[in-house]
Amino acid sequence: MKIDFRKIELTDLEGNKSTVDVSQKFANAIYQNTGDIGELELAREMYKNGEVELTPKQADSLKKYANLFVRAIDRLSVINALSQEE
C-alpha cells in the first residue's frame, strides 16, 4: 500500500475533515527509536518524499511509533492510515 504522510486525514469531534503533514515528524520518531535497518530506511524515504510504499507487515510494525505523537488525534489518524486495506 502507498501512504502519503503529507496528507493524513484528521476528523474532529464535529466530523469535520482536514489533512495534516506528519511525514517529517513521524519519520523522525521512527528514525530516533528504531533498532531495525529496514525501518530506518523507510524513515529516511518518508522524510525525503512524504509518500512511501509499505507492505501490510511494514505498516503493522510502524504502528507502535504512532504512540510517540503527543496529540491523540495524530496517533489515531496515523494508525488509521496504516490500517488501510490496499
N, C-alpha and C positions, 0 to 999 in steps of 0.2 A: 504494500500500500504506500501511496505517496502522501506525505503530510507537509503542508506549508505552515511552519510555525510562526510565520509573519502574519498569518490570517487565522488565528484561533478564535472561534466564535464563543462569545460570552452571552449569557442570558441572565438579566437581572430579576429581582423579585417580582416585578410587574410584567415579566415576559418580553421585555424589550431586548432585542438582539443587537450586538455590536461586535467588532473584531478588535483584537489586540495582538501586537507583535511581541511574542515571548521567545523568539528564536535565540537571541544572544544571551538573555538571562537563563533560559533553560539549558543552552549549550554550556555555559559557564558552570552551572550547577553539576552537570554530568561530568565535565572535564575535571573539576576540582574534587570530585568524590568517587570517581570510578577507579577500580583496580583492573579493569578489563581493557585491553588494547582495542578491541573492536568497538566498544562504546566510546572510547577516546576518539577514534577516527570519525564515528558518527557525530560526536560533539563538534569536532572541527568543521565537518561538512555543514552541519546545521548552522554554525556561527557564520560561516562564509556565505552560504547560499540561502539559508532560511528554510529551504524545502529539501526533504530527504526521502529516500525510498527505504521502507522498512519491511522486513518480514514480520509475520504475526509474532514470532518468538522474540524478535528485537523490540517490537512495540511493547510487548508484555514486560520485558526486562527493564524498559525505561520508565515504567510507571512509578517505580519506587523513588525516582528523582523528583517527581511532581510534588511529593510531600515536602520538598525543600522550599516551595513557594510560601511566602508569608500569608498571602490572601487566599482564603478558602475558594473563592470563585475562580482564581487562576488554577489552583490544584484540580478542581472539578473539571474545568474546561480542557485542560491538557489531558487528563485521564480519559475524558470522553473522546477526544481526538485520537488518542492511542488505542481506544477500544473499538473504533470503527471497523466494519467489515469492508473488505476490498470492493 
